[in-house]
């Protein structure tokens, strides 16, 4: 029972910590924030959920991603963004990951 309580407390702390980081993120560069997320994930063993359209961050920090279609309001793809860039046949996913330019710089650049 106490182990479950301790796990819950650690989880809540991690969620609040990440929320605070994103609040501060407006003052941090995207690259610094990405590096911080990677370090926290590695050191805490945490699963971190990020909602973003920033391709540079997606390709830097994501090892799994979900793509939602606004029109159908459904999930259209899931997986490692690097694998999806290389293998997806869904034109909506390819358009997003390449910024609409096949063969272009998909990851973009950090601030």
N, C-alpha and C positions, 0 to 999 in steps of 0.2 A: 504494500500500500504506500509506504513512504517513498519507495523508488519511483512509483508512478507519479506521486506528487512532485518529487524533485524533477523528474523529466518534464512535467507540465510547466513548472516554474522556469526551467531552462528554455523551453520552447517559447514561452511568452516573452522572456527577456530578449531572445534572439529576434523575435518579430518587432518588438519595440525598438531595438537597436537598429535594425535595418530601416525601419520607418524614419528614425531620426537621421540616419545617413542620407536618405533621399531628400529629406527636408533641407539638410545642409548641402545637398548636391547642387543646388542652384549657385552656390558659391564655390563649389569645387569643379575642376575640369572633369569632363566625361572620362578621360583616361585615368585620372586619379581615382575617381569613384569606381570604375571598372576594376582597377588594381586592388582597391580596398575590398570589394565584393569577392574577388578571387581569393584573397588572403583569408578573409573571414570564412569562406566556404571550406578552404583547406584546413584551417586551424580548428574550426568548430565542428567540422563534419556536418554542416547545416545544409539543408535544401533551401535555396533562395529563389523566390518567385519575383520576377521583374516584368513589368508591363512597359514595353517601349516599342517605338518604331525606328529607333536609331540603329541602323545596320552595323555600324562599327562596334557598338556595344553587344549587339546580338551575336556577331561572329567572335567577339573576344570572350564573353563570359558564359554563353549558353552552350550546354551540352545536350539540351533537349528544348524544343520550342513547339509552340502551338500556333497555327495560323487560322484565323477566323474570317469568314466571308460575311461582309456587312449585308449583302443582298439576301442571301439565304439564311443568315443568322445561325450558321453552323460551323463546326470545325471542318476545315478542308484538308489540313495536313498536320502531321506531327513528326518530330524527330530531330536529329542533329542538324542544325542549319547548314553546316558544311556539306553533309550528305545530301540534303534536299537541293542545295545549289547544284551539286554535281549530277543528281539523278532524278529530280522531280520532273514529271511530264505535265503537271498542272500549270497552265499558262499564267494563272493568277499568282501562284507561288513564285514562279520564275520571274514574273514581272516585278514583284515586290523585292525579291532578293537581288535583282540586278538593276533596280531603279528604272526598269523599263528598257534597259539597254543590254541585250544579250552580249556577253563577252566584255562588258564594261567592268569598272572597278566596283565590285559588289559591296565590299566592306566600308568603303568611304574612308574618312579620316576623323580622328578625334579632335576635339577643340584644343 
